[in-house]
């Protein structure tokens, strides 16, 4: 099965971070234990936060549905350990539309 690790860093740090990862994972890359290190530029993190999210089933579904209605692709997702937030990574071109779509939800 395929596994991946995603994280977001400032775009101006991208080249240095990729270089450091390639150096640090050189053996794993050579053995193909790690397939590749692939930066993706021009992305943003949009987070929905609310105390009521913890007890409300289907919040993630509502967030993804609102984004899908606007034809916004979700690149990565994370939920806070307190279950009071859901963060999505989307293209920076979709940032404003994503914020509006999530903000319009009544959760």
Legacy VTK file of the C-alpha trace (Angstrom):
# vtk DataFile Version 3.0
C-alpha trace
ASCII
DATASET POLYDATA
POINTS 107 float
0.000 0.000 0.000
1.085 3.543 -0.641
1.792 5.988 2.145
2.646 9.649 2.051
3.615 12.449 4.374
2.447 15.977 3.643
3.328 19.211 5.354
3.050 22.868 4.473
5.954 25.300 4.689
6.450 28.864 3.489
7.044 28.842 -0.262
10.292 30.791 0.089
11.709 27.870 2.137
10.727 25.196 -0.383
14.049 24.715 -2.180
16.055 24.517 1.052
13.619 22.074 2.648
13.559 19.818 -0.428
17.362 19.825 -0.489
17.542 18.948 3.217
14.997 16.145 2.828
16.815 14.724 -0.197
20.088 14.744 1.739
18.539 13.289 4.883
16.667 10.581 2.982
19.369 9.836 0.394
19.645 6.151 1.364
15.873 5.674 1.367
15.576 7.387 -2.014
18.378 5.215 -3.453
16.683 2.024 -2.174
13.299 3.318 -3.413
11.916 3.046 0.122
10.951 6.664 -0.517
9.674 7.223 -4.041
10.216 10.960 -4.340
10.094 14.310 -2.642
7.676 16.459 -4.570
7.016 20.046 -3.558
3.717 21.585 -4.532
3.672 25.355 -4.664
0.913 27.941 -4.406
-1.215 26.298 -1.737
-2.955 27.635 1.360
-4.373 26.180 4.560
-8.005 26.975 5.360
-9.257 25.982 8.807
-12.803 25.667 10.112
-12.892 26.142 13.892
-15.794 25.775 16.289
-16.394 24.406 19.764
-19.591 22.675 18.609
-17.758 20.640 15.988
-16.708 18.044 18.548
-20.234 16.783 19.207
-21.607 17.255 15.697
-21.484 14.221 13.390
-20.806 14.875 9.713
-18.899 18.156 10.007
-16.097 16.923 7.758
-18.683 15.761 5.237
-20.295 19.199 5.235
-16.939 20.938 4.766
-15.930 18.654 1.895
-19.383 18.931 0.339
-19.263 22.732 0.411
-15.833 22.684 -1.225
-16.936 20.120 -3.825
-19.944 22.268 -4.761
-17.474 25.024 -5.624
-15.294 22.523 -7.546
-12.435 23.048 -5.074
-9.980 20.161 -4.836
-8.741 19.268 -1.354
-5.030 18.451 -1.504
-4.607 17.435 2.151
-6.663 17.387 5.348
-6.002 17.427 9.086
-8.209 17.463 12.146
-7.026 19.049 15.366
-6.599 16.754 18.355
-9.326 18.654 20.200
-11.715 17.845 17.316
-12.667 21.535 17.242
-11.005 22.254 13.913
-10.622 20.824 10.433
-7.901 22.167 8.149
-7.729 21.680 4.405
-4.954 22.491 1.971
-6.202 23.913 -1.322
-4.719 25.739 -4.275
-4.050 29.396 -3.510
-6.234 30.208 -6.524
-9.173 28.667 -4.609
-8.418 30.305 -1.249
-11.128 32.972 -1.229
-13.798 30.631 -2.597
-12.864 27.973 -0.020
-13.130 30.433 2.863
-16.514 31.664 1.602
-17.822 28.111 1.091
-16.827 26.996 4.590
-17.979 30.238 6.209
-21.429 29.824 4.651
-21.965 26.512 6.465
-24.308 26.390 9.436
-22.809 23.794 11.733
LINES 1 108
107 0 1 2 3 4 5 6 7 8 9 10 11 12 13 14 15 16 17 18 19 20 21 22 23 24 25 26 27 28 29 30 31 32 33 34 35 36 37 38 39 40 41 42 43 44 45 46 47 48 49 50 51 52 53 54 55 56 57 58 59 60 61 62 63 64 65 66 67 68 69 70 71 72 73 74 75 76 77 78 79 80 81 82 83 84 85 86 87 88 89 90 91 92 93 94 95 96 97 98 99 100 101 102 103 104 105 106
